[in-house]
Amino acid sequence: MRGDARDFTDISTELARRCGLLDKYNAAINRGAGGVALKSEHGDFSLATDQAHTRDEIWDACAARRAPS
């Protein structure tokens, strides 16, 4: 329908869930697919790999990892 829109993070997460790839999808995000690895010497902001996360949870983890210590 015209005017309907979804955030691509929501779409990607749902596709990964439906295809049975959620653990690999989340692991890729944890490794840096969102632009920054979520675990470093400054902290561990990794997402649980066994559950679907909202776009806010995903991008909040990326932002927290990028924030200065």
C-alpha positions as CSV (number, residue, x, y, z in Angstrom):
1,M,0.0,0.0,0.0
2,R,1.3,3.4,-0.9
3,G,2.7,5.3,2.1
4,D,3.6,2.2,4.1
5,A,7.2,2.2,5.2
6,R,9.3,0.1,7.6
7,D,12.8,0.6,8.9
8,F,15.3,-1.6,7.1
9,T,16.6,-2.9,10.5
10,D,13.1,-4.1,11.3
11,I,12.9,-5.8,7.9
12,S,16.3,-7.4,8.2
13,T,15.6,-8.7,11.7
14,E,12.3,-10.2,10.6
15,L,13.8,-11.8,7.5
16,A,16.6,-13.4,9.6
17,R,14.0,-14.7,12.1
18,R,11.8,-16.2,9.4
19,C,14.7,-17.8,7.6
20,G,16.2,-19.3,10.8
21,L,19.2,-17.1,10.6
22,L,18.6,-15.0,13.7
23,D,21.6,-16.3,15.7
24,K,24.0,-15.6,12.7
25,Y,22.4,-12.2,12.0
26,N,22.8,-11.1,15.6
27,A,26.4,-12.5,15.7
28,A,27.2,-10.4,12.6
29,I,25.8,-7.3,14.3
30,N,27.9,-8.1,17.3
31,R,31.0,-8.5,15.1
32,G,30.5,-5.1,13.5
33,A,27.9,-5.3,10.7
34,G,26.3,-2.2,12.1
35,G,29.5,-0.2,11.7
36,V,31.2,-1.0,15.0
37,A,32.0,-4.2,16.9
38,L,29.8,-4.3,20.0
39,K,32.6,-5.7,22.2
40,S,35.9,-4.1,22.8
41,E,38.3,-3.2,25.6
42,H,35.8,-0.3,26.5
43,G,32.9,-2.6,27.2
44,D,30.6,-5.3,25.9
45,F,27.4,-4.2,24.4
46,S,26.7,-7.4,22.5
47,L,23.2,-8.5,21.7
48,A,21.9,-11.9,22.8
49,T,22.0,-14.0,19.7
50,D,19.0,-16.2,20.5
51,Q,16.3,-13.5,20.3
52,A,15.0,-10.8,18.0
53,H,15.9,-7.3,18.9
54,T,14.1,-4.1,18.1
55,R,15.8,-1.5,15.9
56,D,16.1,0.7,19.0
57,E,17.9,-2.1,20.9
58,I,20.3,-2.7,18.0
59,W,21.1,1.0,17.3
60,D,21.3,1.8,21.1
61,A,23.9,-0.9,21.5
62,C,25.9,0.5,18.5
63,A,25.6,4.1,19.9
64,A,26.7,2.9,23.4
65,R,29.7,1.2,22.0
66,R,30.7,4.4,20.0
67,A,30.2,6.7,23.0
68,P,33.4,7.9,24.7
69,S,34.3,6.1,27.9
